[in-house]
Amino acid sequence: MRNKFTWLLVSPLLFACSQADKTAPSVAEQDFLPSVSYHCDSGELVEAAYTTEQTASIRYKQRIHPLNLTVSASGAKYQGEGLIWWTKGSGPGSEAMLLNAKGENLENCKEVSMVVNPVAAQVVGEFVIPKSVGSFDGRRLELVLFKYDPRIADKAAQRVDSLVIEDFSHVQEFVTQQDFVLGQNIKLDPQQGYYLTLFVLDGQRRTHMGMCQHSPDNLCKVLTQGGPLQVDFVINPVDNRGEPQP
């Protein structure tokens, strides 16, 4: 009799927990902002969020899998609990593989879009310093993503994300090149404008400036208002007025 009574008390609790598990989204699901989608040969869709330079998350078969960057001979290899996600390049058509913990292939996929749903204010790209630029070291590189309201002319832009590299250096006769990702954890506001700035500083003085190649003579607008999601910068010295040298 006691056993029956105990079951009657416990079973509603089990039912309540089961219902809560079904209805309440996990923290990982709430925070997951996919920025790239991949279509696999099997017909499955893999969505990826590259949250930092060292971490990523993928959604595969309705489950979120957090991953960490690991050493690989080529491409970018991320490993988590039970899964390995290995990408070769970026951009539509780029290949990716999903493996299990033993290294056995689960999926062969290709990137189909940079932004599945424009929920993250993510912009990707690279910056290059040509080999003709003179050598320097001990500088500070600042790449900043700003947000502004195009409907209000006198409102200052808001800094929403940045990449800062201390002790930054370049050697003449060699090309300096680096990929970047910004805004992956920032929610995109379609009503706002976004732009990037890139400077190399010696103390507080700007010594070099990055010019985005899609708009070399204007503000480097991105994400909204027709701005691109992928940007290439070329960095060159500036003159005494802080303007790029020809």
N, C-alpha and C positions, 0 to 999 in steps of 0.2 A: 504493500500500500504506500509506503514511503517513497518507493521508487517512482510510482505513478505520480505522486504529488510533486516530486522534484521535477519531473519532466514537464508537467503543466506549468511550473514556474519558469523554467529555463527556455522552453520553446518559443514564447513570445519575444524573448530577448534575441534568440537566434534569428527569428524572422525579421526583427527590427534591424539587426546588423546586416542581414542579407539585403534588405530593401535599401539601406543606406549605401551599401557597396555598389548597388546597381545605379543609383540615382546621383550620387555626389561625385563630380569629376575630381580626379586626383590633382594634386598640386602640379605635377609634371604636365598634365593635360592642359591645365589653366594657363601655365606659363609657356607652352609650346607655341612658337610663332614660326611656322614653316616659311622658308624663303626660296627653296629650290625643290622641284619635283623631278622624279625619275620614273620612266616607264620601263618595266622589266619584260623580258621575253616571255615570261609565264603569264603576263597580263596583270600582275600586281603593280601597284603604285607605291613608291617609296617617297615620302616627304622628309626633307632635311632642314634643320635649323643649325647653322654654324654660329654658335653663341659667342665663342671667343676664338682666339688663335689656337687654343689648346683643347677646346671641347666642342662637342656637337651633340645633337639629338636627332634621332630619326623616328618616324612613325611608320610601322610596318605591320600589316594585318591588324590595324586598330590599336596597337600598343606602342607606347613611347619608350624608347631605349636611349638612355644617356650614355655617351661615349667619350673617350679621351684619346687624344692624338698619340700615336706610338711611332717608333722608328720604322721606316720603310725604305726599300731601295729606290722606289719611284712613287710619284703621286702622293696623296694624303691618306693615311691609314688610321682609322679610329677603331678602338676596341672597347667593348663594354661587357656586361655580364651575359655571356652566351653568344654574342654576335660580334662580327668584325665588318666594318664598312670601309671600303677601299675605293677611292675616287682617283681617276686619271685625267687631270685637267679640269677646266671649268668652261661653261658655256653650252648652249644647245648642241646635242650630239655627243658630248663628252661621256666616256664610259665609266661605269661604277660596278663594283661587285659586292654582294652581300654573302658573307661566309659564316659558318657556325664556329664555335670555340675550337674545334679540331682543325679548322682551315678548310673544311669541305664546302664547296660552292652551293649556295642556296638560290641566288638570283644573279642574272646578268642584266644590267640596266643601262639606260641612256638618259642623260639630262634632257628634259623637254621644255623647261622654262626656268627663268631666274626667279620669278615671283609667282607662286601658286595663287595665293590670295594676298593682295597688297596690305597686309596687316603690320608688317615690320618695316621700319624706315631704313632698310638695309641697302647700302651702296657698296659695291666691290670694285676693285681695280688694282692698278699698280702705278708706282712712280719710278721714274728713270732719271738718272743723272748721266748725261753723255760723257764719253771718255775725254772730250775736249775741255771739260770744266776742270779748273785747277784743283789740286789736292787741298784737303782741309781735314781737321779732326777736332774732337772735343766740342762739337756743336750740339745744338738741340733742334730736333725736327718736330714740328707741330702740324698735324693734319687735323682739321676741325670741321665738324658738321654742324651747320647752323640751321635754325628754323625761324621763319619770319611770316608775318601776316601781310599778304600783298594788298589787302584792303585798307590798311592803315599805314600811311606813308611815314609818319614820325615816330613809330614804335620801333625800338631797338630789336635787332635779331637776338634770338636766344641760342646759346651754345648747348647742344643736346648730346654730343658725343665727340670723342677725340682719340687720336693716336699720338702719343708722345714718345720719342726715342731720345734718350740721353746719350751723351758721348758719341754722337753720330759722326761718321767719317766717310770720306771719299778719296780715292786715289786716281790721279790723272792717268790717262791712257787705259783705264779700265772702266767699264760701265757698271754703275751701281744701280741695282734693281730690286724692288721689293713689292710683294702683293699686300693688299690691305682689305679689311672688312670693317665697316662702321655702321652703327645704327641697328644692329641685329636685335638688340633688346629694347628698342624704342618703338612704340606704337606709331604707325604712320597716320598723319592727319591729312586727308586729301584736300582740305581747304587751305592748308598752309603751303608756303614755298620753302624749299631747302636749297642750300648751297654749301660748297666746300671751299676751304682755304688751306694752302700748304706753304709753310715758311721754314727756312733753316735760320737759326739765330745764333749769334755770338754774344752771349749775355742777353741784353735787351735789343740789340741791333740786328735787324734783318739783313742777312748776307746773300740769301738765295730765295727764290720764289718758284713755286710750281704753277705751271700753266696747263689747264685741262685742254685736251686736244679737240674736244667737240665744240669748244667756245673759247679759243685762245685770247680773244680781245675783249671778252666780257666776263661778267660774273659766272662762276662755275656752278650753274643751277643743275640740280639733280632731282630724281624721284617723281616730282609732280610738275604740273604745267608743261608737260612735254619733255622734261628733263630725263636723261638716261639713268639706268640702274647700274651701269658699269662705266668707269671713268679711267682714263689714262692721263697721267701727269708727266710732263717733262720739266725738270728742275734746272734752272740756270741762275747765274749771279744777278744781283740787282745793282743799280748805280747809286750815287749818293742821295738821290731823291727816293730811293726805295722802289724804282721802276725796273722791270726786267731789261737787262742789257741786250742789244740787238745781236 
